[in-house]
Amino acid sequence: MASNTSEFVDILLRRSLVSPDQVTEADQYSRTNDVELGEALISLGYATATDVCRAKAEYHNLDFVNLDEVKIPAEIIELVPETIARENATLPLSLEGDALKVLLTDPLDVETIEKLRFILNRQIQISLAPRENILEAINRYYGQIDGESADSMLQEFTDTAIDFTETEDNSDVTGDDDDSTGPIVRLVHLMISEAVQLRASDIHIEPFEDRIRIRYRIDGRLIERDSPPRRLLGAILSRIKILGSMDIAERRRPQDGRIKITAGGKTLDLRVSVLPTNHGQSVVMRLLDPDNIKIGVRQLGLGEKDFRTFTELIKRPNGIVLVTGPTGSGKTTTLYAALNAMNRPDRKIITAEEPVEYYLPGVNQTEVRHDIGLDFARIIKSMLRQAPNIILVGEMRDHETASMGIQASLTGHLVFSTLHTNDAPSAISRLTDIGVPGYLVASSVIAVLAQRLVRVICDRCQQPFEYSPEALKQSGITAEMLEDAKFMKGEGCNHCNRSGYRGRIAVYEIMRLTSDIRELIFQNASTSRIRDLAIEQGMTTLYQDGLLKVLGGITTLEEVYRVTKRTEQDE
């Protein structure tokens, strides 16, 4: 490919965007995965999509366009129908005589250029912009033209007297399943599309006595949206249940379903949970983006020392690696990244999950089914007859599951699992609390990884920032640490919805079970003694890892304080 040429590489090196070693690693990655060098650099986390796009523009002598700095007139947008813009990830920029200048990501996409020339019956000139920015702009501009959004539809319902009150009680309401133009159908679709556009991980629909509350979880924080009238509850529930293949007549028991949709140019799975409450049924839809599991171990956010440690751990032939943290802390992403790194033709990997959130090619995935007695322990027992090399157990929540996992590790298998604990050392006491003898824990567990998610400062509105001396003293940042510090803060822009943050990254602590720590476990030592020894032997705590990301300009002290706490051991 043209972007694999030495000239393109020279541009990247001249701009100090990558190092020669990173280019070498990316070149190998591109050959193995059959992608161009630019995509490889992005996948490995060595360069941003904007950096690669700028370099491509320079290489091909084309204009690079920052869509945050330009405003495209409505009459220009109208020259390209929305369906064509979305299908081809393109956006009209300007009209120069008879030639229409459009934005693309790939300057060598001759097929798309010719298609646009034929469909639009115009000469086509191109400029470059990152694909993500083009898709965001499409949502922004065409949403303005169409004049229809979830908010506008809700206002329309509020202003009219359409009554949907009886819908929830009517078990025969299925007619809107095939009516894609129905108002409720469009409202639910727009709600999901808006959530995708805003990068939400969950949609919460909660009924109260006089209203319905709709909230999106974006970067771990719940954001309330305009709420529909209470009378629409039944109709919205029925539509969601139909999409999720659930029983619309059942209103007394919890239900789970799954929806596969295409929104915002992405194909997504939605995991739906319906829970009866005293004011009606509450719904939570978890948006599962398949792109989230394509992340590699390098992109997880591990520091160099922890990255080397984790890479060594996943190469071990046997033992248990535990990943701990509260719900929504990114444990699944970490485990899937590890499985992706280990997924080779010469290894057999089997998982037991509740439920299977993402489907991994080349991995045997089994879903827990309590209704038929298929629980974690029973699956593990059957797994061992399948002669796997690597086993993933969704959660060690009871003595039987933990015991089976330990037996699997002691018989030559590498086992990954999760626990809900506050930090890495607490995992030891958690296992003993559920009845696992200390000598078995010490013999089988090789490492515990704890993690939390912090928000990342928006790269488009970030500005240098200085903390007060009092704040630095309180945080434990020393004068020596300040020498290479690069504090940043987001001012808030359209790209990050005025929050100053966009995206999340994990902070980690990895506790390897050394011979000294195993001895403490044999002695039934307290969690604090184990923690003190782990830190003494070089463990970076969650708080310390968070500080390193603050010093690197990745996140802020406020974010680190929000998800971790400074302890005496961190001082």
C-alpha positions in Angstrom: 0.0 0.0 0.0 1.1 3.6 -0.7 1.0 4.5 3.0 3.5 1.7 3.6 6.2 3.5 1.6 9.3 4.9 3.1 8.2 8.4 2.3 5.1 8.0 4.5 7.2 6.6 7.2 9.6 9.5 6.9 6.8 11.9 7.4 5.7 10.2 10.6 9.3 10.1 11.9 9.9 13.7 10.9 6.8 14.8 12.8 8.1 12.8 15.8 4.7 11.0 15.9 6.3 7.5 16.2 9.7 6.0 16.9 11.6 3.6 14.5 11.0 0.7 16.9 7.3 1.4 16.8 7.3 1.5 13.0 9.0 -1.8 12.9 6.5 -3.4 15.3 3.6 -1.8 13.4 5.0 -3.1 10.1 5.0 -6.6 11.5 1.5 -6.2 12.8 0.3 -4.9 9.4 1.7 -7.9 7.6 0.2 -10.4 10.1 -3.3 -8.8 10.2 -3.4 -7.6 6.5 -3.9 -3.9 7.3 -2.1 -0.8 6.2 0.7 0.6 8.3 -1.4 3.6 9.5 -4.2 1.4 10.8 -1.6 -0.8 12.6 -0.1 2.2 14.3 -3.6 3.3 15.5 -4.4 -0.3 16.7 -1.2 -0.5 18.7 -1.8 2.9 20.3 1.4 4.4 18.9 -0.4 7.1 16.9 -3.9 8.7 16.8 -6.2 8.6 13.8 -5.7 12.4 13.4 -1.9 12.0 13.3 -2.1 9.3 10.6 -4.6 11.2 8.6 -2.5 14.4 8.7 0.5 12.3 7.5 -1.5 10.8 4.7 -2.7 14.2 3.6 0.9 15.5 3.4 2.1 12.3 1.6 -0.7 12.6 -1.1 -0.5 16.4 -1.2 -4.1 16.9 -0.1 -5.8 19.2 2.4 -6.4 18.0 6.0 -9.6 19.4 7.5 -10.3 19.9 11.2 -14.1 19.6 11.3 -14.2 21.4 14.6 -12.9 24.6 12.9 -15.2 24.7 9.9 -18.9 25.2 9.4 -20.4 23.6 6.3 -23.4 25.6 4.9 -26.7 23.7 4.8 -26.9 24.2 1.0 -23.7 22.3 0.6 -24.8 19.5 2.9 -28.0 19.1 0.8 -26.0 18.3 -2.2 -25.3 14.8 -0.9 -28.2 12.7 0.4 -27.8 11.4 4.0 -27.9 7.7 2.9 -25.0 8.2 0.5 -23.0 10.1 3.2 -23.5 7.4 5.8 -22.9 4.5 3.5 -19.7 5.9 2.2 -18.5 7.8 5.3 -18.2 11.0 3.4 -19.2 14.6 3.8 -19.5 17.4 1.3 -17.2 20.3 2.1 -17.6 22.9 -0.6 -18.5 23.6 -4.2 -15.8 24.9 -6.4 -17.3 25.5 -9.9 -18.7 22.2 -11.1 -16.4 20.2 -8.7 -17.7 19.1 -5.3 -15.0 18.8 -2.6 -15.8 15.9 -0.3 -14.2 14.5 2.8 -12.8 11.0 2.9 -10.4 9.1 5.2 -8.7 7.0 2.6 -7.2 8.9 -0.4 -6.8 5.7 -2.4 -10.5 4.7 -2.1 -11.0 5.0 -5.9 -14.2 2.9 -5.7 -16.0 5.4 -3.4 -14.7 8.4 -5.4 -16.0 6.9 -8.7 -19.3 5.9 -7.0 -19.8 9.5 -5.8 -18.9 10.9 -9.2 -21.5 8.6 -10.8 -24.3 9.1 -8.3 -23.9 12.9 -7.8 -23.1 13.5 -11.5 -20.3 15.9 -10.5 -16.5 16.1 -10.6 -15.2 15.0 -7.2 -12.2 16.5 -5.3 -11.2 15.1 -2.0 -9.8 16.4 1.3 -9.0 14.2 4.3 -10.4 13.9 7.8 -10.4 11.0 10.4 -13.3 8.6 9.9 -14.6 9.1 13.4 -14.7 12.9 12.9 -16.6 12.5 9.6 -19.2 10.2 11.2 -19.7 12.7 14.1 -20.2 15.5 11.6 -22.7 13.4 9.6 -24.8 12.9 12.7 -24.5 16.6 13.6 -25.3 18.1 10.2 -27.9 15.7 8.9 -29.6 15.7 12.3 -30.0 19.5 11.9 -31.4 19.2 8.4 -33.9 16.5 9.1 -35.1 18.2 12.2 -35.9 14.9 13.9 -34.2 13.8 17.1 -35.3 12.0 20.2 -35.8 15.3 21.9 -37.9 16.8 19.1 -40.1 13.7 19.1 -40.5 13.8 22.8 -41.6 17.4 22.5 -44.1 16.4 19.8 -45.6 13.7 22.1 -45.7 16.2 25.0 -47.6 18.7 22.8 -50.2 16.2 21.5 -52.9 14.3 23.3 -52.1 10.9 21.9 -52.9 8.4 24.5 -50.9 5.2 24.9 -51.9 4.4 28.4 -53.5 1.1 27.6 -50.7 -0.3 25.6 -48.8 -1.9 28.5 -51.9 -3.8 29.6 -52.7 -5.1 26.2 -50.9 -8.3 25.5 -51.9 -8.2 21.8 -49.9 -5.1 20.9 -47.6 -6.4 18.2 -48.7 -4.4 15.3 -45.9 -1.9 15.4 -43.3 -4.6 15.0 -43.3 -4.2 11.3 -44.3 -0.6 11.1 -41.0 1.2 10.9 -42.7 4.6 10.6 -44.8 4.4 13.8 -44.0 7.1 16.3 -43.0 4.8 19.1 -40.9 2.7 16.8 -39.1 5.9 15.6 -38.7 7.2 19.1 -37.1 4.0 20.4 -34.8 3.9 17.4 -33.8 7.5 17.8 -33.2 7.0 21.5 -30.8 4.1 20.7 -29.1 6.1 17.8 -28.6 9.1 20.1 -27.0 6.9 22.8 -24.6 5.4 20.2 -23.8 8.9 18.9 -23.0 10.1 22.4 -20.9 6.9 23.1 -23.2 5.8 25.9 -22.6 2.3 27.4 -26.1 2.0 28.9 -29.6 3.4 28.4 -31.7 3.6 31.6 -35.5 3.9 31.4 -36.9 4.3 34.8 -40.7 4.8 35.6 -41.8 7.1 38.5 -45.2 8.1 39.7 -45.5 11.2 37.5 -42.8 10.8 34.8 -40.3 8.6 33.0 -36.6 9.3 33.5 -34.3 8.5 30.7 -30.5 8.5 31.4 -27.4 7.6 29.4 -24.2 6.4 31.0 -21.4 8.2 29.2 -17.8 7.5 30.3 -19.1 6.0 33.5 -21.4 9.0 34.4 -25.1 9.1 34.2 -26.5 12.0 32.1 -30.2 12.7 32.2 -32.0 13.4 28.9 -35.4 14.9 28.1 -38.1 12.6 29.5 -41.2 11.4 27.6 -44.7 11.8 29.1 -45.6 9.1 31.6 -48.4 7.8 29.2 -45.8 6.5 26.7 -44.3 4.0 29.2 -46.4 1.0 28.1 -45.8 1.6 24.4 -42.0 2.1 24.8 -41.8 -1.1 26.9 -43.8 -3.1 24.4 -41.6 -2.0 21.5 -38.4 -2.8 23.5 -39.7 -6.2 24.5 -40.7 -7.0 20.9 -37.2 -6.2 19.7 -35.7 -8.3 22.5 -38.0 -11.3 21.8 -39.5 -11.0 25.3 -43.0 -11.6 26.6 -44.8 -8.3 26.4 -47.7 -9.7 28.6 -45.4 -10.5 31.5 -45.1 -7.6 33.9 -44.5 -9.3 37.2 -41.2 -11.1 36.6 -37.8 -9.8 35.5 -36.9 -10.6 31.9 -33.7 -10.5 29.9 -33.4 -10.2 26.1 -31.0 -9.3 23.4 -31.4 -6.9 20.4 -29.2 -6.7 17.4 -29.3 -3.3 15.6 -27.5 -1.1 13.2 -27.1 2.5 14.4 -24.6 5.3 13.7 -23.0 3.1 11.1 -22.3 0.4 13.6 -23.8 -3.1 14.2 -24.4 -3.4 17.9 -25.7 -5.9 20.4 -28.0 -4.6 23.1 -28.4 -6.6 26.3 -31.8 -5.8 27.7 -32.8 -6.2 31.4 -36.4 -5.5 32.5 -37.2 -5.3 36.2 -40.6 -4.7 37.8 -40.7 -1.8 40.2 -43.5 -0.2 42.3 -44.2 2.3 39.5 -43.8 0.0 36.5 -41.1 -1.8 34.7 -37.6 -0.4 34.6 -35.4 -1.1 31.6 -31.6 -1.0 31.2 -30.1 -1.6 27.8 -26.3 -2.3 27.7 -24.8 -1.3 24.4 -22.1 -3.9 23.4 -19.8 -2.6 20.7 -17.8 -5.4 19.0 -14.9 -2.9 18.4 -14.3 -2.9 22.2 -13.0 -6.4 22.1 -10.5 -5.7 19.4 -8.3 -3.8 21.8 -4.8 -5.3 22.4 -3.0 -5.7 25.7 -0.8 -2.7 24.8 -3.9 -0.4 24.6 -5.3 -1.3 28.0 -3.4 1.5 29.7 -0.9 -0.6 31.7 2.3 1.2 32.6 5.6 -0.2 31.2 6.4 -2.3 34.3 2.9 -3.6 34.7 2.7 -4.3 30.9 5.8 -6.5 31.1 4.4 -8.3 34.2 1.0 -8.9 32.6 2.6 -10.1 29.4 4.7 -12.6 31.4 1.7 -13.8 33.3 -0.4 -14.7 30.2 2.5 -16.8 28.9 2.5 -19.0 32.0 1.4 -22.6 31.4 -0.8 -22.9 34.5 -2.1 -21.1 37.5 -4.9 -18.6 38.3 -4.9 -15.0 37.3 -7.7 -13.0 39.1 -9.0 -9.7 37.8 -10.8 -7.7 40.5 -12.9 -4.5 40.6 -16.5 -3.3 40.9 -19.1 -3.7 38.2 -18.3 -1.6 35.2 -14.6 -1.3 35.9 -13.5 -2.9 32.6 -12.7 -6.4 33.8 -14.3 -8.0 30.7 -12.2 -5.8 28.4 -9.0 -6.7 30.1 -9.8 -10.4 30.1 -10.8 -10.4 26.4 -7.6 -8.5 25.5 -5.6 -11.3 27.2 -7.6 -14.0 25.4 -7.0 -12.2 22.1 -3.3 -12.2 22.8 -3.3 -15.9 23.6 -5.7 -17.0 20.9 -3.5 -19.1 18.5 -4.2 -22.2 16.4 -2.1 -24.3 18.8 -4.1 -23.4 21.9 -7.7 -24.3 22.9 -9.5 -21.7 25.0 -12.9 -22.3 26.7 -14.9 -19.7 28.6 -17.9 -19.9 31.0 -19.7 -16.6 31.1 -22.9 -15.1 32.5 -23.9 -13.9 29.9 -21.6 -14.1 26.9 -21.3 -10.4 26.0 -19.0 -10.5 23.0 -18.3 -13.4 20.6 -14.6 -14.1 20.1 -13.6 -15.9 16.9 -11.6 -19.1 17.7 -12.7 -19.3 21.3 -15.2 -21.8 22.7 -17.7 -19.8 24.7 -20.3 -21.3 27.0 -23.2 -19.4 28.7 -24.3 -20.1 32.2 -27.9 -21.3 32.3 -29.2 -21.5 35.9 -32.7 -22.5 34.7 -31.3 -25.9 33.5 -28.7 -26.3 36.2 -25.8 -25.3 34.0 -23.8 -23.2 36.5 -20.1 -22.2 36.6 -19.0 -25.3 38.6 -20.7 -27.8 36.3 -19.3 -26.1 33.2 -15.8 -26.2 34.5 -16.1 -29.9 35.3 -17.2 -30.5 31.7 -14.5 -28.1 30.4 -11.7 -30.3 31.7 -12.9 -33.2 29.6 -12.4 -31.0 26.5 -8.6 -30.8 27.1 -8.3 -27.0 27.0 -5.1 -25.0 27.5 -6.7 -21.9 28.8 -10.0 -21.5 30.8 -11.9 -18.3 31.6 -14.5 -18.4 34.4 -16.8 -15.4 34.5 -16.7 -15.1 38.3 -15.6 -17.1 41.3 -18.6 -16.3 43.4 -18.9 -19.5 45.6 -16.8 -22.2 47.1 -17.7 -24.8 44.5 -16.7 -22.6 41.6 -13.5 -21.5 43.2 -12.5 -25.1 44.1 -13.1 -26.3 40.6 -11.1 -23.4 39.2 -8.2 -24.2 41.6 -8.3 -27.9 40.7 -8.1 -26.9 37.0 -5.0 -24.7 37.6 -3.3 -27.4 39.7 -3.9 -29.9 36.8 -1.9 -27.9 34.3 -4.4 -25.2 33.0 -4.1 -21.4 32.9 -7.3 -20.1 34.5 -8.6 -16.5 34.3 -11.5 -15.3 36.5 -12.9 -12.2 38.3 -13.7 -11.3 41.8 -15.5 -8.3 43.3 -13.0 -6.8 45.7 -11.7 -3.3 46.3 -8.0 -4.0 45.6 -5.7 -6.8 44.7 -4.6 -8.0 48.2 -8.3 -8.3 49.3 -8.8 -11.1 46.7 -6.9 -13.4 49.0 -9.2 -12.9 52.0 -12.2 -13.0 49.7 -11.2 -16.5 48.5 -10.7 -17.7 52.1 -14.0 -16.2 53.2 -15.9 -18.4 50.7 -14.2 -21.4 52.1 -11.0 -22.0 50.0 -8.1 -23.1 52.3 -5.2 -20.7 52.4 -2.7 -23.4 51.2 -4.8 -23.9 48.0 -4.9 -20.2 47.3 -1.2 -19.9 47.8 -0.5 -22.9 45.6 -2.7 -21.9 42.7 -3.1 -18.1 42.4 -0.1 -16.6 40.5 -1.3 -13.0 40.4 -4.2 -10.6 41.2 -4.9 -7.6 39.0 -7.2 -4.8 40.4 -8.5 -2.0 38.2 -10.7 1.0 37.9 -11.7 3.3 35.0 -10.8 7.0 34.9 -12.0 9.5 32.3 -9.5 10.7 29.8 -9.0 14.4 29.1 -10.4 15.4 25.7 -7.6 15.7 23.2 -9.3 18.5 21.3 -9.8 21.0 24.2 -7.0 20.0 26.6 -4.9 22.9 27.9 -1.9 23.0 30.2 -2.9 23.3 33.8 -1.2 24.1 37.1 -2.4 22.6 40.4 -1.9 24.7 43.6 0.9 23.8 46.0 -1.7 22.7 48.5 -3.3 20.3 46.0 0.1 18.8 45.0 1.0 18.3 48.7 -2.3 16.7 49.4 -1.9 14.3 46.4 1.6 13.2 47.5 3.2 14.5 44.3 6.9 15.2 45.1 9.2 17.8 43.7 11.1 15.0 41.9 7.9 13.8 40.2 7.2 17.4 39.0 10.3 17.5 36.9 8.7 15.6 34.0 5.0 16.4 34.8 2.7 17.5 32.1 -0.6 18.5 33.8 -3.6 19.0 31.4 -7.2 19.9 31.8 -10.1 19.9 29.3 -11.9 23.2 28.8 -15.0 21.5 27.3 -16.0 21.4 23.6 -18.6 19.9 21.3 -16.4 16.8 20.9 -16.7 15.9 24.6 -20.2 17.3 25.2 -18.6 20.2 27.3 -17.4 17.7 29.9 -13.7 18.1 29.3 -13.3 14.3 29.1 -13.7 11.8 26.3 -13.2 8.1 26.7 -11.8 6.1 29.7 -8.6 4.4 30.6 -7.9 1.9 33.3 -5.7 2.3 36.3 -4.2 -0.9 37.6 -2.4 -2.6 40.5 -0.8 -6.1 39.9 0.1 -8.2 42.8 2.3 -11.2 41.9 2.3 -13.9 44.5 5.9 -14.2 45.4 7.3 -16.8 47.8 7.2 -14.3 50.7 3.5 -13.4 50.0 2.7 -17.1 49.8 4.3 -17.6 53.2 2.1 -14.9 54.6 -1.0 -16.6 53.2 0.1 -19.9 54.8 0.3 -18.0 58.1 -3.3 -16.6 57.5 -1.9 -13.0 57.7 -4.1 -10.0 57.4 -4.8 -8.2 54.1 -2.9 -5.1 55.3 0.3 -7.2 56.0 0.0 -8.7 52.5 -0.5 -5.3 51.0 2.5 -3.8 52.8 4.7 -6.6 51.6 3.4 -6.4 48.0 4.2 -2.6 47.9 7.6 -3.2 49.5 8.3 -5.7 46.7 7.4 -3.2 44.0 3.6 -3.3 43.5 2.2 -0.1 42.0 -1.1 0.7 43.7 -4.2 1.9 42.0 -3.6 5.4 43.4 0.0 5.5 42.3 -0.9 4.4 38.8 -3.5 7.1 38.7 -0.9 9.7 39.7 1.3 8.5 36.9 -1.5 9.1 34.4 -2.1 12.6 35.9 1.6 13.4 35.5 1.4 12.3 31.9 -1.5 14.6 31.1 -3.9 11.7 30.5 -6.4 12.4 33.3 -6.9 14.7 36.3 -6.4 14.5 40.0 -10.2 14.8 40.5 -10.7 11.7 38.4 -8.2 9.7 40.4 -9.8 10.8 43.7 -13.2 9.8 42.3 -12.2 6.1 41.7 -9.3 5.5 44.1 -8.3 6.5 47.6 -4.9 7.4 49.0 -3.9 5.1 51.8 -1.1 5.2 54.3 0.9 2.7 52.1 0.8 5.3 49.2 2.6 7.9 51.3 
